[in-house]
Amino acid sequence: MTTQTSAFTIGNGTAPPDTNGLTTTQMSNASNFLDWSIPAGGVWAMPAGATHPLLQWQQGH
């Protein structure tokens, strides 16, 4: 869980609205990443108990 309370930007860019972020609970739910091909053998995976998506190669490391 993060304690960051607002969006952050570097340089001259514009920070996204704070409402663009997901809570830890939302990050833990694969249904919030439908276009990421989880778990259909895509690049991303959501292992049981994970708090965010992982790249397939990161599993077990």
N, C-alpha and C positions, 0 to 999 in steps of 0.2 A: 504494500500500500504506500502511496506517495503522500507527502505532506505539501506538495506544490499546490498552490491555490489559484494560480493564474497562468495563462499561456506565456511563453518566452520566445523572443526572437533575437537573432544576432545580425548585426549590420543594419542595413537600410530597409530590410524587409518588414512586412507587417505581420504581427503575431495573429494566429487564428483566434477566433472567439473562444473563450473559456468553455463554452458549451460544446465544443467539438470533442472534448476528451471523454473517455469511458471510465466508469468506476472500476474498482478491482473485481467486483462481482460480474460486471458486464464483460470485462476482459477475460474472465474465466469461462465464459459461455461461447462455445464454438458457433452457435447460431447467430452471433453478432458479426461473424466473419464469413458469411455465405459465399461471397465471390472469391474467397481464398482457397477453394478446393480442399477444405478440411472435412473429413479425413480421407477423401477419395484418392489417396496415393499422390497427392499434389506435392508441392514444395513445402507446404506448411503442415504442422501436426498440432493437435491439442491433446497431450497425454492426460490420463486420469489424474486429477489433483493439481493440474497446472493452473497457474494464475494468469497466463498469457500464452498466445500461440508461439510455437518454436519452429525453427526450420527443421526439416526431417533429419538432417545430418547432426543436429544438436542432441537428439534423443540418445540417452545412454552415456553422455559425456559428463 
